Amino acid sequence: MLPVYELKISEKIDDESEVEFVSLVDAPAIQRDYLVFNEQFVEPKSGESKNEYISRCIEYQINEGKDQDQAAAICYSTWENKFNQELDIYGYKPKHFDMCPGAVETFTHLVSMNVGIDEQGMVRSAAQIADTIFRIEKEVINNNTATIQQVDEVVILVDDFKDLMNEIDKLVGMKHDVDYMDGHIIKVKSYLPTTLKFETYNDYPKEASENAKVALRWAEENGWGECGTPVGKERANQLASGESLSRDTIARMAAFERHRQNSQKELGDGCGRLMWLAWGGDAGIEWAQRKLEQIDRQKMNFQIVSEEQRIISGPIMIAGEKIYRNNDQFGEHYVVFSADTIKKIAIKFSKKKYHSKVNLMHDKPVNGVTMFESFIVDKKRGIQPMAGFEDVSDGSWFGSFYVENEEVWKGIKSGDYKGFSVEGLFDYAEEKPEMTNEEKLLQKISQLLSVTITED
């Protein structure tokens, strides 16, 4: 095998290493020719869908002498430029609105209304939330797979978008139909691995159902007024009738925690108490938070990859995963391992040749169980999680073990042992308070605003 060397340049300004020219050649070393773009672009027509335009444009460009790839590059670029450059939403220029003609129409109309300064800020924030949703959708489509985290983020952002649009509509005195955003949730969810779909749960407490019934009875007698979205009303009916809920729905319930500050008002005093009960109240929201953690933890069990070869594989440590702990010094709390810490642990584990140091239930050491394979997820380097664990974060540590020990193998097959857990001595770092969903959303909006401010 030939050696591979990395070429570098110095950052020092007086160093001679640099790229001084870009040369046009007939046989580039990267084996990729540049694209020549014709100045005569085919522009999208009014009311024309993306698929209609792309099909018409590619046909035109091919007739002009372009090959298929060149034609597609020109047409997709033109479409994206039209929707992402023409729109200026009170200083914010979206980058991904080509994913949603409905959003283009909504925000074009809002900008045309010349609303007040406060309303302009709200419209701008709504556009940034929508743009984030469309960016995630693009990433999912480009990767041809979605993670649970991406679905959760899109679901929460769509709910936040609808809530914000509802407030905007109250201020401007009209109603914008934004139900098209649900289609983006459906699209992202359609890319979930099949192992993460179709599971439902109905073990929520009776009190959650009763809370939802209270909300429905009050609304029947007094009307919903301006309270709630169709999603919230649907949730109340689901809980009241005892329907099974998907993980997606449970995640939405857990995320409703962000509205707790309005939950203790009296019914009729605004919408806070009514919608809190509609989503199951304290009992429902707290159940959803526990259930979501339980569901995701269950997905972290190892798998019997080969019964004949006696191989088990699965995640050893999950980066950023909250782990419940309760001890005398700190009381009840969670601990997490960062990707960087997990990497250091894995390296030290290998350097000290601990591949055969295995025990049962953090107690009885056993022989005949050997780690022969391990890797840390790093999607940028092409190192993907195992099938069935596609939703784990970068920096998570996976391993495979060969099981020669007969008793241990019987325990694995009977379900006595279902997953991996690490054991060791760790330092506690200074506690970092976890951000609420609202704080996370504000942070994202702040980041988007900072990007917008520095561009030009």
For each residue, the residues with C-beta under 8 A, 3 or more apart:
1:
2:
3:
4:
5:
6:
7:
8: 17
9: 15 17 18 19
10: 15 17
11: 15
12: 15
13:
14:
15: 9 10 11 12 18
16:
17: 8 9 10
18: 9 15
19: 9 22
20:
21:
22: 19
23:
24:
25: 28
26:
27:
28: 25 31 32 33
29:
30:
31: 28
32: 28
33: 28
34:
35: 69 70 73 74
36: 70
37: 74
38: 41 61 64 66 74
39:
40: 64
41: 38 74 78
42: 53 56 57 60 61 75 78
43: 78 82
44: 48 53 78 79 82
45: 48 53
46:
47:
48: 44 45 52 53 56
49: 52 53 101
50: 53 54 79 98 101
51: 54 55
52: 48 49 55 56
53: 42 44 45 48 49 50 56 57 75 79
54: 50 51 57 58 72 75 76 79
55: 51 52 58 59
56: 42 48 52 53 59 60
57: 42 53 54 60 61 71 74 75 78 79
58: 54 55 61 62 68 71 72 75
59: 55 56 62 63
60: 42 56 57 63 64
61: 38 42 57 58 64 66 70 71 74 75
62: 58 59 65 66 67 68 71
63: 59 60
64: 38 40 60 61
65: 62
66: 38 61 62 70 71 74
67: 62 70 71
68: 58 62 71 72
69: 35 72 73
70: 35 36 61 66 67 73 74
71: 57 58 61 62 66 67 68 74 75
72: 54 58 68 69 75 76
73: 35 69 70 76 77
74: 35 37 38 41 57 61 66 70 71 77 78
75: 42 53 54 57 58 61 71 72 78 79
76: 54 72 73 79 80
77: 73 74 80 81
78: 41 42 43 44 57 74 75 81 82
79: 44 50 53 54 57 75 76 82 83 98
80: 76 77 83 84 98
81: 77 78 84 85
82: 43 44 78 79 85 86 98
83: 79 80 86 87 94 97 98 101 104
84: 80 81 87 93 94 95 96 97 98
85: 81 82 93
86: 82 83
87: 83 84 93 94 97 104 107 108 111
88: 91 92 93 111
89: 92 93 94 107 110 111 123 124 127
90: 111 120 121 123 124
91: 88 124 452
92: 88 89 124 127 128 131 448 449 452
93: 84 85 87 88 89 452 455
94: 83 84 87 89 97 103 107 127 130 131 134
95: 84 131 135
96: 84 99 131 134 135 137 138
97: 83 84 87 94 100 103 104 107 130 131 134
98: 50 79 80 82 83 84 134
99: 96 103 134 137 138 184
100: 97 103 104 130 134 180 184
101: 49 50 83 104 105
102: 105 106 178 180 181
103: 94 97 99 100 106 107 127 130 134 180 181
104: 83 87 97 100 101 107 108
105: 101 102 108 109
106: 102 103 109 110 165 176 178
107: 87 89 94 97 103 104 110 111 123 126 127 130
108: 87 104 105 111 112
109: 105 106 112 113 176
110: 89 106 107 113 115 123 168 172 176
111: 87 88 89 90 107 108 123
112: 108 109
113: 109 110 172
114:
115: 110 119 120 123 171 172
116: 119 120
117: 120 121
118: 121 122 171
119: 115 116 122 123 168 171 172
120: 90 115 116 117 123 124
121: 90 117 118 124 125
122: 118 119 125 126 164 167 168 171
123: 89 90 107 110 111 115 119 120 126 127 168
124: 89 90 91 92 120 121 127 128
125: 121 122 128 129 164 445
126: 107 122 123 129 130 161 164 165 168
127: 89 92 94 103 107 123 124 130 131
128: 92 124 125 131 132 444 445 448 449
129: 125 126 132 133 157 160 161 164 441 445
130: 94 97 100 103 107 126 127 133 134 161 181
131: 92 94 95 96 97 127 128 134 135 448
132: 128 129 135 136 157 444 448
133: 129 130 136 137 154 157 158 161 181 184
134: 94 96 97 98 99 100 103 130 131 137 138 184
135: 95 96 131 132 138 139
136: 132 133 139 140 150 153 154 157 188
137: 96 99 133 134 140 141 154 184 187 188
138: 96 99 134 135 141 142
139: 135 136 142 143 150
140: 136 137 143 145 146 150 187 188 191
141: 137 138 144 187 191
142: 138 139
143: 139 140 146 191
144: 141 191
145: 140 191 192 193 390
146: 140 143 150 151 188 189 190 191 192
147: 150 151 192 390 391 392
148: 151 152 192 196 247 296 391
149: 152 153 391 393
150: 136 139 140 146 147 153 154 188
151: 146 147 148 154 155 185 188 189 192 248 251
152: 148 149 155 156 251 255
153: 136 149 150 156 157
154: 133 136 137 150 151 157 158 184 185 188
155: 151 152 158 159 185 248 251 252 255
156: 152 153 159 160 251 252 255 437 441
157: 129 132 133 136 153 154 160 161 441
158: 133 154 155 161 162 181 182 184 185
159: 155 156 162 163 229 231 252 255
160: 129 156 157 163 164 441
161: 126 129 130 133 157 158 164 165 178 181
162: 158 159 165 166 178 181 229 231
163: 159 160 166 167 229
164: 122 125 126 129 160 161 167 168
165: 106 126 161 162 168 169 176 178
166: 162 163 169 170 226 229
167: 122 163 164 170 171
168: 110 119 122 123 126 164 165 171 172 176
169: 165 166 172 173 174 175 176
170: 166 167 173 226
171: 115 118 119 122 167 168
172: 110 113 115 119 168 169
173: 169 170
174: 169
175: 169
176: 106 109 110 165 168 169
177: 180
178: 102 106 161 162 165 181
179: 182 230
180: 100 102 103 177 183 184
181: 102 103 130 133 158 161 162 178 184 185
182: 158 179 185 186
183: 180 186 187
184: 99 100 133 134 137 154 158 180 181 187 188
185: 151 154 155 158 181 182 188 189 248
186: 182 183 189 190
187: 137 140 141 183 184 190 191
188: 136 137 140 146 150 151 154 184 185 191
189: 146 151 185 186 192 197 248
190: 146 186 187
191: 140 141 143 144 145 146 187 188
192: 145 146 147 148 151 189 196 197
193: 145 196 197 387 388 390
194: 197
195: 387 388
196: 148 192 193 247 299 390 391
197: 189 192 193 194
198:
199: 246 247 295
200: 244 245 246
201: 204 244 245 246 247 250 291 295
202: 242 243 244 245
203: 291
204: 201 208 209 239 245 280 283 284 287 288 291
205: 208 209 283 284 287
206: 209 210
207: 210 211 281 283 284
208: 204 205 211 212 239 280 281 283 284 287
209: 204 205 206 212 213 239 240 242 280
210: 206 207 213 214
211: 207 208 214 215 239 277 278 280 281 282 283 284
212: 208 209 215 216 235 236 237 238 239 240 277 278 279 280 281 284
213: 209 210 216 217 240
214: 210 211 217 218 277
215: 211 212 218 219 236 274 275 277 278
216: 212 213 219 220 236 237 240 278
217: 213 214 220 221
218: 214 215 221 222 267 274 277
219: 215 216 222 223 224 227 233 274
220: 216 217
221: 217 218
222: 218 219 225 268
223: 219
224: 219 227 228 233 274
225: 222 271
226: 166 170 271
227: 219 224 270 271 274 275
228: 224 232 233 271 274 275 278
229: 159 162 163 166 232 233
230: 179 233 234
231: 159 162 234 235 252
232: 228 229 235 236 275 278 279
233: 219 224 228 229 230 236 237 278
234: 230 231 237 238
235: 212 231 232 238 239 249 252 253 278 279 280
236: 212 215 216 232 233 239 240 277 278 279
237: 212 216 233 234 240 241 243
238: 212 234 235 241 243 245 249
239: 204 208 209 211 212 235 236 242 243 279 280 284
240: 209 212 213 216 236 237
241: 237 238
242: 202 209 239
243: 202 237 238 239
244: 200 201 202
245: 200 201 202 204 238 249 250 253
246: 199 200 201 249 250
247: 148 196 199 201 250 251 292 295
248: 151 155 185 189 251 252
249: 235 238 245 246 252 253
250: 201 245 246 247 253 254 288 291 292 295
251: 151 152 155 156 247 248 254 255 288 292
252: 155 156 159 231 235 248 249 255 256
253: 235 245 249 250 256 279 280 284 285 287 288
254: 250 251 257 285 288 289 291 292
255: 152 155 156 159 251 252 258 437
256: 252 253 259 276 279 285 288
257: 254 260 285 289 436 437
258: 255 436 437 438
259: 256 262 263 272 275 276
260: 257 263 276 285
261: 272
262: 259 265 270 271 272 273 276
263: 259 260 272 273 276 281 282
264: 272 273
265: 262 269 270 272 273
266: 269 273
267: 218 273 274 277
268: 222
269: 265 266 272 273
270: 227 262 265 273
271: 225 226 227 228 262 274 275
272: 259 261 262 263 264 265 269 275 276
273: 262 263 264 265 266 267 269 270 276 277
274: 215 218 219 224 227 228 267 271 277 278
275: 215 227 228 232 259 271 272 278 279
276: 256 259 260 262 263 272 273 279 281 285
277: 211 212 214 215 218 236 267 273 274 280 281
278: 211 212 215 216 228 232 233 235 236 274 275
279: 212 232 235 236 239 253 256 275 276 284 285
280: 204 208 209 211 212 235 239 253 277 283 284 285 287 288
281: 207 208 211 212 263 276 277 284 285
282: 211 263 285 286
283: 204 205 207 208 211 280 286 287
284: 204 205 207 208 211 212 239 253 279 280 281 287 288
285: 253 254 256 257 260 276 279 280 281 282 288 289
286: 282 283 289 290
287: 204 205 208 253 280 283 284 290 291
288: 204 250 251 253 254 256 280 284 285 291 292
289: 254 257 285 286 292 293
290: 286 287 293 294
291: 201 203 204 250 254 287 288 294 295
292: 247 250 251 254 288 289 295 296
293: 289 290 296 297 322
294: 290 291 297 298
295: 199 201 247 250 291 292 298 299
296: 148 292 293 299 300
297: 293 294 300
298: 294 295 301
299: 196 295 296 388 389 391
300: 296 297 314 315 318 321 389 392 419
301: 298 314 418 419
302: 312 313 314 315 418 419 420
303: 312 313 314 386 388
304: 307 311 312 412 413
305: 309 311 312 313 400
306: 309 310 311
307: 304 310 413
308:
309: 305 306 402
310: 306 307 402 403 404 409
311: 304 305 306 400 401 402 403
312: 302 303 304 305 400 401 403 412
313: 302 303 305 373 386 398 399 400 401
314: 300 301 302 303 386 389 398 399 419 420
315: 300 302 318 385 386 389 392 396 397 398 419 420
316: 374 397 398 399 420 422
317: 321 337 342 345 396 397 422
318: 300 315 321 337 392 393 396
319: 337 338 339 342 377 392 393 394 395 396
320: 336 337 338 339 393 395
321: 300 317 318 336 337 393 396
322: 293 334 335 336
323: 334 335 336
324: 332 333 334
325: 330 332 333 334 335
326: 331 332 333
327: 330 331
328: 331
329:
330: 325 327 333 428
331: 326 327 328
332: 324 325 326
333: 324 325 326 330
334: 322 323 324 325
335: 322 323 325 426 428
336: 320 321 322 323
337: 317 318 319 320 321 341 342 345
338: 319 320 341 342 395
339: 319 320 342 343 376 393 394 395 396
340: 343 344 395
341: 337 338 344 345
342: 317 319 337 338 339 345 346 376 395 396 397
343: 339 340 346 347 376 395
344: 340 341 347 348
345: 317 337 341 342 348 349 397 422 424
346: 342 343 349 350 374 376 397
347: 343 344 350 351
348: 344 345 351 352
349: 345 346 352 354 355
350: 346 347 353 354 355 374
351: 347 348
352: 348 349
353: 350
354: 349 350 357
355: 349 350 370 371 372
356: 367 369 370 371
357: 354 365
358: 365 366 369 370 371 401
359: 362 363 364 365 366 423
360: 363 364 366 408 411 417
361: 364
362: 359 421 423
363: 359 360
364: 359 360 361
365: 357 358 359
366: 358 359 360 369 405 407 408
367: 356 405
368: 403 404 405 408
369: 356 358 366 401 402 403 404 405 408
370: 355 356 358 401 402 404
371: 355 356 358 374 399 400 401
372: 355 400 401 402
373: 313 399 400
374: 316 346 350 371 397 398 399 400
375: 383 397 398
376: 339 342 343 346 383 395 396 397 398
377: 319 383 384 385 392 393 394 395 396 397 398
378: 381 382 383 394 395
379: 382 383 384 394
380: 394
381: 378
382: 378 379
383: 375 376 377 378 379
384: 377 379 390
385: 315 377 389 390 391 392 396 398
386: 303 313 314 315 389 398
387: 193 195 390
388: 193 195 299 303
389: 299 300 314 315 385 386 392 398
390: 145 147 193 196 384 385 387
391: 147 148 149 196 299 385
392: 147 300 315 318 319 377 385 389 396
393: 149 318 319 320 321 339 377 396
394: 319 339 377 378 379 380
395: 319 320 338 339 340 342 343 376 377 378
396: 315 317 318 319 321 339 342 376 377 385 392 393
397: 315 316 317 342 345 346 374 375 376 377
398: 313 314 315 316 374 375 376 377 385 386 389
399: 313 314 316 371 373 374 420
400: 305 311 312 313 371 372 373 374
401: 311 312 313 358 369 370 371 372
402: 309 310 311 369 370 372
403: 310 311 312 368 369 408 409 412
404: 310 368 369 370
405: 366 367 368 369 408 409
406: 409 410
407: 366 410 411
408: 360 366 368 369 403 405 411 412 417
409: 310 403 405 406 412 413
410: 406 407 413 414
411: 360 407 408 414 416 417
412: 304 312 403 408 409 415 416 417
413: 304 307 409 410
414: 410 411
415: 412 418
416: 411 412
417: 360 408 411 412
418: 301 302 415
419: 300 301 302 314 315
420: 302 314 315 316 399
421: 362
422: 316 317 345
423: 359 362
424: 345
425:
426: 335
427:
428: 330 335
429: 432
430:
431:
432: 429
433:
434:
435: 439 440 443
436: 257 258 439 440
437: 156 255 257 258 440 441
438: 258 441 442
439: 435 436 442 443
440: 435 436 437 443 444
441: 129 156 157 160 437 438 444 445
442: 438 439 445 446
443: 435 439 440 446 447
444: 128 132 440 441 447 448
445: 125 128 129 441 442 448 449
446: 442 443 449 450
447: 443 444 450 451
448: 92 128 131 132 444 445 451 452
449: 92 128 445 446 452 453
450: 446 447 453 454
451: 447 448 454 455
452: 91 92 93 448 449 455
453: 449 450
454: 450 451
455: 93 451 452
456:
